[in-house]
């Protein structure tokens, strides 16, 4: 267990590494990124828990996958991990300003995100080939006065796929709508295969894409039990 005691910044910072295994670790109460990977590849995060974020800086996710100026960050495999009680993004995949998808081939299997706070769960910036398999996303009811937040915010990203994953996305208050997935016009090729989940309480748009977005694919996706 790595405990920040609400004062420490990062628990783990790795730059230019590969074949790294984090297994059965718990990170909690850090004000900065709990784990920061910069130019890391061919690595695994297995059955880890990221819990109780202490800081409020929205630019510092609990887990950062970043590209600096060297090798790509890719082939990172998350298995059976949980992010709980976070008040800033749980994960950010950031390819930086060079315009290339230098963070790619990221896979989440049997992972879960659940928070009492209203914040983006996962931010994808300039990423490609991100896969969520058998994952679960859950968030409490929001209100009309909340700042918009998303489960997945995709910016200039493509090939993002959800397979047999469950979403419980609750929104209330007037006709306010905070989509689970929001993708900008420079993103493309996003697919859902299997259950979309329970989108209830005035969630008008579980999925929202900007004009110019290309390639939204639904395969046997269900919302509230209706195809």
N, C-alpha and C positions, 0 to 999 in steps of 0.2 A: 504494500500500500504506500502510495506517495501522497502525502498530505501537505498542502500548501499553507494550512492554518490561516487562510485568508490574507496573507501578506506576501508570500513568495510569487514570483512571476511564472516562469516556465518550469515544468518538471523535467522535461527531456527535449533537448535540441540536437538534431542530427543533420549535418551538412555533408553531402557528397558520399553517402554510405549505401551499402547494398547487402542483401541477405541478412536483414535484421529481423529478429523475432521478438515481439512482445507477447507474452502468454500469461493469462490469468493475473493481470495487474489491475489495480484500482487506483485511479487518480481523482483527487477531490480538493476543492477549495483553493484553486490557484487563480490569481488575478489576471494573468496573461494566458497564452495558449498552454494547455496542459501538455500537449505534444506538438512539436514543430518539426516537420520533415522538409528539408530543402535539398533538391536534387538527390532524392533517395529512390532506389528502384529494387525490384525483385525482393520484396519484403512482405512480412505477415504480421497481422495484429489479431490475436486469437483470444477470444473469451475475456476481453478487457472491459472495464467499467469506467466511465467518465461521468463524474457526479458532482453536484453542488458547485457551480461556477461562482466564484467570489467577486470577480471584477465586473464592470458594466461597459467596458469598451467594446462596441459592436464590431470593430475592425479586428478583434482578436478572438477567433473561434476557439473552441475547446481543442480541436484537432486541425492543424493546418498542413495541407500538402501544397508546397510552393515550388515554383521554378525560379532560380536566380539567374545566373549567367553561364552556367555550365551544362552538364548533362540533364536530360529530361527527368521528371519524376513520373515513374510509371511502374506497372506490374505490382501494385500494392493490393494485398488481399486482406479484407476484414472478415472475420468469421465469428459469429456468436457474440458480438460486442453490444454494449448498451450505453446510451447517452441519456442521462436522467437529470431533471431539475436544473436546466441551464437557462440563463437569462440573456445569452448572446448566441450567435450561430454555433451549432454543434460541430459542424465541419465546413471548411472552405477549401475548395480546389482552385488554385490560382495559377494561371499560366503566365501572368505578367503582361507587360505592355508590348511585347515584340510581335504580336499578331499570330503566332504559331501555337498550335495545341500541344504544348510541351508537358502538360499534365494529362496523362491518358492511361488507358488500360487499368482502371480502378474497379475492383469488384467487392460488393458487400453481400454476404450470405448470412441469412438468419440473424440479422442485426435489428435492434429496436431503438427508436427515438421517442422519448416521452418527457414532456415538460409542463410545469404549471405556469410558465411564463409565455408571453406572446412575442415570439421572435422567429426569424427565419431558422428553419432546421438545417438546411444544407444550401450553400451557395456555390454554384459552378461558374467559374469565370474563364472562358477560353479553353474548355476541356473537351475531351473526346473519349468515347468508348467507356462510359461509366455504367455499371450494371448493378441493379438491386434485385436479389433473388431471395424469396421467402422472407422478406423484411416486414417490419411493422412500424407504422407512424401513428402517433396519437397525441392530441393536444386538447386542452379544455375549451370551453365555450368563450368566444370573444364578444366584444360589444362594438357598437357603431362608432364609439369614440377612439377605438384603438388605432394606432398607426398600422397601416397594412403590413402583413407578414405572410410568409409563404412556407410551405413544407419544402419545396424545391424551387430555388430561384436560378434559372439558367440564363447566363449572359454569354453570348458568342460561343455557345457550346453545341456539340452535335453528338449523335449516337448515344443517347441516354435511354436505358431500357429498364422497365420494371416487370418482373416475372413472378407471378403468383404471390404478390405482396399485398398487404392489407393496410388500408388507410382509414382512420377514424378522425374526421376533420370537422370540428363543430364551430359554427359561427352563428351569432344571434345579434339582434339590434337593428331595427329598420330593414332596409334592403342592402345593408353592407355586405360586401362579398370579398373575401380573402381567399383566392384560389389555393388549392394544395400545390399545384404546379403553375408557375408563371415563366414563360419563355419569351425572350425578346426577338426582334425581327432578324437578328443575325444568328440565331440558333436554328437547328434543323434536326430532323430525324429522331423523334422521341416516340417511344412505343410503350404500350401497356399490354401485357398478355396475362389473362387470368383476372382475378378479382380486383376491381378498383377500390372497393370498400364502402364504408357508410358515410356518405356525404349528406349531412342533415342540418336542420336549423338554418334555413335561409341561405345556404351556400348555393348561390345561383350558378356559379361557374367553377366547378371543381378543377377544370383545366382552362387556362387562358393563355393565348399566344398573341403576340403583336402582329399587325398586318405585315406581310412579307415573310412570315415564318413558313417553312416548307417541310412537310413530312411528319404529320401526326398520325400514328397508327394504333388502332385499338383492335385487339384480337380476343374475342370472348370476354370482354371487360363488362363488369356489372357495377351498377350504382344502386344501393339500397335494394338489391335483389332483382332489379329490373335491367334487362339488357339494353 
